Each structure stands twice: as C-alpha cells, then as structure tokens.
Amino acid sequence: MHLEFFESTRHHQPCGPSDCLLKYVLVTTNLLFWALGLCVLGLGLWGLLEKESLTQERLESLGTDPMLTLATSGLALTLLCLVGCAGALRENSCLMRTFCTALLAVLASQVLAIIVAYGLQDWITGVLRAAMLGAVARYQDDTDLRFIIDEIQVGLQCCGAENYQDWEINSYFNCTAPGMWACSVPPSCCVDPLENGSVWNSQCGAGARRLDELTAHRVVFLGGCLGAVSRWIEHHSGLIGTVAITLLALQILMLLFTASLLNRIQWNKVSLGHWTDQP
C-alpha cells in the first residue's frame, strides 16, 4: 500500500531543477547527434545507390566501399543516440548503462587515436604516401579512388603524391602507354580544367609530362598532394583543434551527465526501498 502510494506520487511529481536540467540537456544533445547520424547514414546510402554498389555485379567489392563505412558509422551513431535519448527520457537504468559503456568506448578509442597519430607521425606519413601512390596506380580501375583523388587534386591544387611525375606509375598515363594519354596526368591536375570557364576539358592534361617544368607549370600543378595536405592541416590547425576539443568535451559532458543522472535514479530507488521498509 505504501509502495503503491509512493510510486504513484513520484511519477506525477515534477522532477527537481537539477534532475530536469540533466535530463533535457542529455535529450537535446542526443537528438543533435542523432540528426547528425541520420545525415551521415543518408549520405552513405545515397552514395551506395548512386554508384549502384548494391547490384549483383558489385557485391563482391562492397566490403571495401567507403560509402558502406559511412553508412555503418551513421547507423551506429543513430542507434547509440536513440539509446541515450530513450534512457534519459524514461530514466531507464539499463539503457543508460548501455549508453555510458558505448560512449566510454568511443571516447577512449578517439583519445587513443589522437595519441597514436601524434606519436607516430612519420609512420602515418609513410602509410599515407603508400596509400596515395597505390590510389594513383589504380586511378582508372576504381571509381571511388578516382573520385577521391580528383576531389583532393582540385581542392588542394596538387598533382600526384609527391609531384606530378608520380603518374608515371599508372599504366594508362605512363610514357610507354599507347594512345593520347601517354606521359599525361588526369584533368583534375590542370590549372584550368574548365574550357571557356564552364565545360570540363578532359584532355587538358594530355602530354603534360613531356613538357619542361617551366612550360608544364602553366598547364598543370606540379606539387604533390602530400605536401598540400600537410600545409592545409598546418594552416587550419587552430580550427581542427577547436573542433576536436569541442567534440571531445561534448562527449565527456554527456558521459558525466549520464552518470550523474544514473546515480540519482539509483539513489531514488534506494530511498524508495528504505521508505517502504519503515513500519
């Protein structure tokens, strides 16, 4: 009788200011990250459908498709935020513990990745160089790599990994290749890839590596993308650091708020049990 009365009044009483603040801050933050997860998921699915990666002919290479990684990450973030949001709204201890554990694992992996990236800069540079050269060699054979390389070269105004001569390792662009693309570079390396400012000129890099550097400099970018990426990171280091610290701080606050709300829920349960034991 006492237990039923206490539970009835507890569920109809408004929560205290601190409890309400913790709960709705968690709900709002989770909803924001949930929306972000949906955007990432939608972008990944759009990429898979746009490239027809789910067709029978391309299912074998689906596991290495970056769009699948994007969609999977978006789905994981969406589900995690739904668990956190539902746990905070319903004050469900099981859901909140699950959310805390998953968020702690994500946070720990991010901190570990930052430490590894800082301590192994030379090794990471070597890995990136090998990956970039591998992407250059497979440029014509992989649509994903071709898209990524073109976006990097156009966005950072660079060509190849270390310089424009790296395209010699590509079987379509090396100087012994048959056809017009011998000793060439992709149009994304061109200083002005648009003909008359509007039409993409796919042949602007044809024969560019036969030219002397002074002449080639007027046609294509000579510098490699590794150096361009390094300069971009150095130039935007303040913004990158601010974004990284902000995201880490948000995750730490969410973890602390969830743990605090969970402790309050546990304390209320203990208080309820103690009150019902009174004669």
C-alpha positions in Angstrom: 0.0 0.0 0.0 2.7 2.5 1.0 4.8 1.4 -2.0 1.9 2.0 -4.5 1.2 5.4 -3.0 4.9 6.5 -3.1 5.4 5.3 -6.7 2.1 7.0 -7.8 3.1 10.3 -6.3 6.7 10.1 -7.5 5.6 9.6 -11.2 3.2 12.5 -11.0 5.6 14.9 -9.3 7.7 17.2 -11.4 11.4 16.4 -11.4 13.7 18.7 -9.4 15.5 21.5 -11.2 18.8 19.7 -11.4 17.3 16.4 -12.5 15.3 18.2 -15.2 18.3 20.1 -16.4 20.4 16.9 -16.6 17.6 15.0 -18.4 16.8 17.6 -21.0 20.4 18.5 -21.7 21.1 14.9 -22.4 18.0 14.5 -24.6 18.8 17.7 -26.6 22.4 16.7 -27.1 21.5 13.2 -28.1 18.9 14.5 -30.6 21.5 16.7 -32.2 23.9 13.8 -32.6 21.0 11.6 -33.8 20.3 14.1 -36.5 24.0 14.1 -37.5 23.9 10.3 -37.6 20.9 10.3 -39.9 22.7 12.8 -42.2 25.8 10.5 -42.3 23.6 7.4 -42.8 21.6 9.1 -45.6 24.8 10.3 -47.3 26.3 6.7 -47.2 23.1 5.1 -48.6 22.9 7.8 -51.3 26.4 7.0 -52.3 25.8 3.3 -52.4 22.7 3.7 -54.5 24.2 6.4 -56.8 27.2 4.1 -57.6 24.9 1.0 -57.8 27.1 -0.7 -55.3 24.3 -3.0 -54.2 23.8 -4.6 -57.6 24.8 -8.3 -58.0 27.8 -7.4 -60.1 29.4 -5.2 -57.4 28.5 -7.1 -54.2 32.0 -8.7 -54.1 33.7 -5.3 -53.6 31.0 -3.9 -51.2 33.1 -4.6 -48.2 35.8 -2.2 -49.3 33.4 0.6 -50.3 33.9 3.7 -48.3 30.3 4.6 -48.6 29.4 1.4 -46.7 31.7 2.5 -43.9 30.0 5.9 -43.9 26.5 4.3 -43.8 27.6 1.9 -41.0 29.0 4.7 -38.9 25.9 6.8 -39.3 23.7 3.9 -38.3 25.8 3.2 -35.2 25.7 6.8 -34.2 21.9 7.0 -34.7 21.3 3.9 -32.6 23.6 5.0 -29.9 21.9 8.4 -29.6 18.4 6.7 -29.6 19.5 4.6 -26.7 20.8 7.6 -24.8 17.7 9.7 -25.5 15.3 6.9 -24.5 17.3 6.1 -21.4 17.3 9.7 -20.2 13.6 10.3 -21.0 12.4 7.1 -19.4 15.0 7.1 -16.7 15.8 3.5 -17.6 19.0 2.3 -15.8 19.7 -0.5 -18.3 19.6 1.8 -21.3 21.7 4.5 -19.6 24.4 1.9 -18.6 24.5 0.7 -22.1 24.8 4.2 -23.4 27.6 5.0 -20.9 29.6 1.9 -21.8 29.4 2.5 -25.5 30.2 6.2 -25.2 33.1 5.5 -22.9 34.5 3.0 -25.5 34.0 5.6 -28.3 35.7 8.3 -26.3 38.6 6.0 -25.3 39.2 5.0 -29.0 39.3 8.6 -30.1 41.8 9.6 -27.4 43.9 6.6 -28.3 43.8 7.5 -32.0 44.9 11.1 -31.2 47.8 9.8 -29.1 48.9 7.3 -31.8 48.6 10.0 -34.5 50.8 12.4 -32.5 53.4 9.8 -31.6 53.7 8.1 -35.0 53.6 11.0 -37.4 56.5 9.7 -39.5 54.9 6.2 -39.8 51.5 7.7 -40.7 53.1 9.9 -43.3 54.7 6.8 -44.9 51.4 5.0 -44.8 49.6 7.9 -46.4 52.3 8.1 -49.1 52.0 4.4 -49.9 48.2 4.7 -50.0 48.3 7.7 -52.2 50.7 6.1 -54.7 48.5 3.0 -54.6 45.5 5.1 -55.4 47.4 6.8 -58.3 48.2 3.4 -59.7 44.6 2.2 -59.5 43.1 5.5 -60.6 41.3 4.2 -63.7 40.2 0.9 -62.1 38.4 2.1 -59.0 35.6 4.8 -59.3 35.8 5.6 -55.5 39.6 6.2 -55.7 39.2 8.3 -58.8 36.5 10.5 -57.2 38.6 10.9 -54.0 41.8 11.7 -55.9 40.0 14.2 -58.2 38.5 16.0 -55.3 41.8 16.2 -53.4 43.7 17.4 -56.5 41.1 20.0 -57.5 40.5 21.2 -53.9 44.2 21.4 -52.9 45.6 22.3 -56.3 48.1 19.5 -56.4 49.0 16.5 -58.6 50.2 13.1 -57.5 51.5 12.1 -54.1 54.9 13.9 -54.1 54.8 15.6 -57.5 53.1 15.3 -60.9 55.6 12.8 -62.2 54.1 10.2 -59.8 51.5 9.5 -62.6 54.3 7.5 -64.4 53.3 4.5 -62.2 49.8 4.5 -63.7 49.6 2.1 -66.7 47.3 4.5 -68.6 49.4 7.6 -68.0 53.0 6.4 -68.2 55.1 7.4 -71.1 55.1 3.9 -72.7 51.3 3.6 -72.7 49.6 3.6 -76.2 47.3 6.4 -77.2 46.9 10.1 -76.4 47.2 9.6 -72.6 50.9 8.7 -72.7 53.0 11.0 -70.4 49.8 12.6 -69.2 48.0 13.5 -66.0 44.3 13.5 -65.1 42.3 16.7 -65.8 42.0 17.3 -62.1 45.7 18.2 -62.1 45.1 21.0 -64.6 45.5 24.7 -63.6 42.4 25.5 -65.6 40.4 22.3 -66.2 37.4 24.2 -67.4 37.3 25.2 -71.1 35.8 28.7 -71.5 35.1 28.7 -67.8 32.2 26.2 -68.0 32.9 23.0 -69.9 35.2 20.3 -68.3 38.2 19.8 -70.6 39.1 16.1 -70.1 42.2 16.4 -72.3 43.8 19.4 -70.6 46.5 17.2 -69.0 47.3 15.2 -72.2 51.1 15.1 -72.7 51.8 17.4 -69.8 54.7 15.3 -68.5 56.6 15.7 -71.9 56.8 19.4 -71.3 59.7 21.1 -69.4 58.8 22.2 -65.9 58.5 25.9 -66.7 56.0 25.2 -69.5 54.2 22.4 -67.6 53.7 24.8 -64.6 51.4 26.9 -66.7 49.3 23.8 -67.6 49.2 21.6 -64.5 50.0 21.7 -60.8 53.5 20.3 -60.2 53.4 19.9 -56.4 52.3 16.7 -54.8 49.2 16.3 -52.6 51.0 15.0 -49.5 52.7 18.4 -49.1 49.4 20.2 -49.9 47.6 18.2 -47.2 50.3 18.9 -44.7 50.2 22.6 -45.4 46.3 22.6 -45.2 46.4 20.9 -41.8 49.1 23.3 -40.6 47.1 26.3 -41.9 43.8 25.1 -40.3 45.4 23.6 -37.1 43.6 26.1 -34.9 40.1 25.2 -36.4 40.8 21.5 -36.3 42.0 21.6 -32.7 38.9 23.7 -31.7 36.5 21.2 -33.4 38.3 18.2 -31.9 38.3 19.6 -28.4 34.7 20.7 -28.6 33.6 17.3 -29.7 35.6 15.5 -27.0 34.3 18.0 -24.4 30.7 17.3 -25.5 31.2 13.6 -25.2 32.8 13.9 -21.8 30.0 16.1 -20.6 27.4 13.7 -21.9 29.2 10.8 -20.1 29.3 12.8 -16.9 25.7 14.0 -17.1 24.5 10.4 -17.9 26.5 9.0 -14.9 25.1 11.7 -12.6 21.5 11.1 -13.7 22.0 7.3 -13.3 23.3 7.9 -9.8 20.3 10.0 -9.0 18.0 7.3 -10.3 19.8 4.6 -8.3 19.6 6.8 -5.1 15.9 7.3 -5.6 15.4 3.6 -5.9 17.4 3.0 -2.7 15.4 5.8 -0.9 12.1 4.1 -2.1 13.2 0.8 -0.8 14.2 2.4 2.5 10.9 4.3 2.8 8.8 1.2 2.2 10.7 -0.8 4.9 9.6 1.7 7.5 6.8 0.4 9.8 
